[in-house]
Amino acid sequence: MPLTIATWNVNSLKARAAHVARFLEARAPDALLLQEVKGETLAAEFPGYESAATLQKAYNGVAVLARVPFTVVRARLDADDPQARYLEVALSTGERLINIYAPNGNPVGSEKFTYKLAWLKRLYHRVQHLREARVPFLIAGDFNIIPQDADCYDPRAWVGDALFQPESRAAYRALLHLGLTDALRARTPGGPGPYTFWSYRGGAWGANKGIRIDHALLAPALADRLVSCEVDAGPRGWDTPSDHTPLIVEIET
């Protein structure tokens, strides 16, 4: 059986604990990486899954739920990271999972955009270190980057947004240039879509006006074992959904 790893920005675990439980029952991933958990404690326990989290009052927050035993390697990107945006764990099966919730960065030209680019640069250095050490890792989560025009329903609508800026997209390409593989594009080349995020505003979900900002990047050792990668759009259509939907990766064991 392949190792199944999912990533999902739930936009408040407290508000969507039932959604997570429903997803776990339906898809039974071996590991689920959650972003934007929000709050200083995990809002729920999920039978059969161990958990670890880096949390922050009211904002951000990342968590790992796994049926496979694991140990926490890093609970922060580095000492300069005051926000709960990074969690790195080692599975007992040998794989390293890195869960990220990258800064949004809006508005462009503000300190928030400067912080976004600096955070992505520090992330690059961490990933570079792992590549040099030949660690078999997957880095997944909400990158808050639209990598290409094909990852957006209408590029003109996002020209002024931090997610679409040349600097943000260059940071994403820099990770790929370290030898990482974009799991979804490896299995679904081209576009437009599929998307992982649809705004709550303007009927975006019904009109499929989405963007792809949730990604899974694989180090070569795992890219060679990639079986499949898909967007599960179903949860976006549930009652009171997150504005994101899960991305699911299968890796041969």
C-alpha angles and dihedrals in degrees: 000000000000122000107252120208124180132188126200136169099215097184093225122001090209090060094043108032089119090053091053091048090050092050093048091051093047100042103020097204117191088230134014121197112204128196134191089027091159122201138058096269135040107262096219147010121235118211114243094017129100115211142205128175146181105214141185132189111269096336144071116341132162129210139182123213115188141170088201116078112254144172128219113247099177131004093188134035089238142318091284093061110093094168127082099247108119138056125168122190136176117223119218086238090066103258123121117220121200117194116196138181103189120204118269094223101203132180100045111233094031131108087260091063091047089051091049093054093044091050092050090050091053089047089054091055092050092050091046089055092050091049092051089050090050093234112172099233144159119206113198142157141081105335093176088221129118098208100195141007088256088064092065133064091222119008091196090065092059104041094110097041124106090230091063103039119124090241092054093047091047089055089055092048090050089061090050090050088060085069100268123146124223097228097205096048090046088062101027108036121185124018162149090221159310093189133203101194134049122178119241088230133082098013090286095156096050092046093043091238094158142144134211111236101137111085144172118209121190132207112230095262090059096035087061088057097045111134102171146338125198143165112236101209094177098094091055087066095052122104113281092001132183112257086239128064131207126277114206127202126189120202125189114245 
